[in-house]
Amino acid sequence: MQVLRAAGVYAVPEGEPNQFREHGRLPDLSVGTYCIPVGGKDGQDPHTEDEVYVVVRGRARLVAESGEVDVGPGTVVLVPAGERHHFTDVREDLSVVVVFGPAAGWRIQK
């Protein structure tokens, strides 16, 4: 067992417009926190893994090929592997717990 105490804690991005910090990794999943400051731009590319977003702090809009949704604390969204998606209109500093299955980058490494 591993307690992921830093998961979901907002961290001011350092040197990058946004910040992703990984907190735990197993072959079948990984967990991290993605932070975007107010007004920040999300330039992520589609992932090769399925993803679950759990919004812990902030407000924004998640735009994906399959639809759009306003997100805030408590919102949970599943994004399938390969689907283009990004956060827009970040109105409050955003802190999102991200769960990848399998672990982020796993399919690329194989």
Summary of the structure (lengths in Angstrom):
residues: 110
radius of gyration: 13.1
end to end distance: 26.4
largest distance: 38.2
contacts: 319
relative contact order: 0.30
helix: 4%
strand: 52%
